[in-house]
Amino acid sequence: MIRILVTGGTFDKEYNELNGTLFFKDTHVPEMLRLGRSRVDVTVQTLMMMDSLDMTAADRARIVEACAASAEGRIVVTHGTDTMVDTARAVATSGDAALAAKTIVLTGAMVPYAFGSSDGLFNLGSALSFVQVLPAGVYVAMNGRCFAWDTVRKDRAAGIFVSAP
C-alpha cells in the first residue's frame, strides 16, 4: 500500500475562465489514477490545497507529521514545484525516527492537470513507480527523473528540475 498525500500546488489548480485566475477546489489525484489505469494499491489523503509559495514552516511541519504518522512505508507527496525542495528538506532533516525507514517521493506539475496538457499525470505515474523501488529516503521525481532531496533544484528558466551543483 502506498499513501498519497495531497498538498495542492499547480498539480491541483483549476482555471476560472471568467476572471482568468487559478484556484483550488478538489484534488484531481483519484481521477488521474483512474485515467492512468493505475492498479497500484493506494490511499489518497488531502492534507491541504495551497500554492507552495504560500506554505509556512507550520504547513511543512504538518506534512512531516503526516509522513511520520502514516502506517505506509511508501509515500508520494503531491506538491507545488516552487518550494518542493524546501519541503523535501524539511522531511529529510526532521530528525523524526519514524521517517528513517520510509521511502518518500515528492512530485508535482508545471502545468495544471485541468489544462489537459499537463505533465502531472506522467509525474504522478513516475513517482508511484519510483516509490516502489527506491530505498528508504526522501526524493523529488519530476519529468521522468528522480533525485535525492539534497541533489536537486528547480531550473526556473528551463522549467525543469536538474541536479544541484
N, C-alpha and C positions, 0 to 999 in steps of 0.2 A: 504494500500500500504506500502511495506517495501522497503527501499533503501539499496542496497548492494554496499558498497564502496570497491573497489579492490585496494590493495596496493602491491601485489606481494607475496613475501615470498615463501617458499617451495611449498605452495599450487599451484603456477603457474609456477614452474620451468620446463624446458624442458631438455632433456639429449642429448648431441651431441655424437653420437656413434663413430664418427671418432677420436675425441680427448679426450673423456671421461669427458668433462666439462658440468656443468649445466649453463643454460642461460634462459633469458626471451624472449618470443615472444608475444603472446596474452593470455588473461585470459581464463581459462577453465570454468569459472563460468556458462556461458549460456549452455554449453554442460552438465555440471554437473546437472543443474536444469532439463534439458531435460531427461537425463538418470535416474535421481531420480524421474521422473514423478511428479515433483512439480506442484501443482496447486495454489500456493501462488502468489498473485499479487505483482511483484517486478519490480524495476527499477535498472539496473546494471550500475554503473558509475566507470570507471577506473581512479583512481587518479594518480597512479604511478605503476611501475613494478620494484620493487627492493628488495634486500635482507634486512631484517630488521636490520642486523648488520651494514649496510651502512646508515641507517637513521640518519638524523641530527635533531636538535631541530626545524629547519625550516620545515623539512618534517612532523614532528609531528604537528606543528602548522597548516600546510596545512590540515591535517586530522581533527584537531579540527575545523577549519573553515568550512570544507565541512560538518561535522556533524551539526554544528550550522546553516549553510545556507540551509540545507535540509528541504524541506517542510514536509517530512515524520517525524512522531514522533517515528518511529521504524526503527532502522538502524543496519545492520550487516556489520562489517568491516573484510574483509579477510586480514590476516597479517602474517608475519613471526613469528615463535614461540620464537625466541631468545630474542626479545625485545617487545613482545606483551604486557607484563605487564607494561613496561615503557610508551607505547602509551596509554594504558588504564588509567594510572595515569595522563598523560597529558590531556586527555579528561575530566576526572572526576574532576580535580583540576584547570581547565582553568579559572573558575570564569565567564564564558560566560553564561548569564542568559537564552539564547536561548536553552541551553542544559538541563536545570533543569527539564523539563517535558518530556524529551525523554528517550527511552529505547535503549541502545546501547550495542551490543554484539560483541566482537572480537573473531574471530576463525581462525584456520589455519590448518596446516598439518605437521606431522613429516616426511612423505614420499611424494614426488611429485605425484600429480594426474596422470601425464603422465606415471608413473611406473606401473600402473594397480593395485597395492596392497596398494594403498594409503588410509589413514584414512580421507582424505579430504572430500570425498562425505558424509560420515557419520557425520563429524563435521559440514559441511555446513547445512545438514538437521537438526541436533540438534540445531544449532544456530538459524535457521529460526523458529523452534518450540519455543525455549526459548524466543526469542524477542517478540513473540506474547502474551506471558502470564506473563512475569515478569513486575513488576512495574518500573517506571522511575528509571534510574541509569545506571551505567557502569559495564559490566560483561565480563568475559572470559569463553568461552564454548569450551571444548576440551574433547574428548573421552567419550561423553555421560554425562559429569558432567558440572555444571555451578557454577562459583564462582563470588562473588562480587570482583571488581577490586583490593581491598586492602586486600583480604584474600587468595591470590593465588600466587604461584611461580612455575617456571618450575624446575622439578627434572631432571636434565640433565642425570644423571646416569641411571635412570629408563626410561627416555624418555616419561614422562607424566607430567601433571600439577597436583599439590597437594595443599591442604590447607596450607597457610603460617603459620609458628609458631607464 
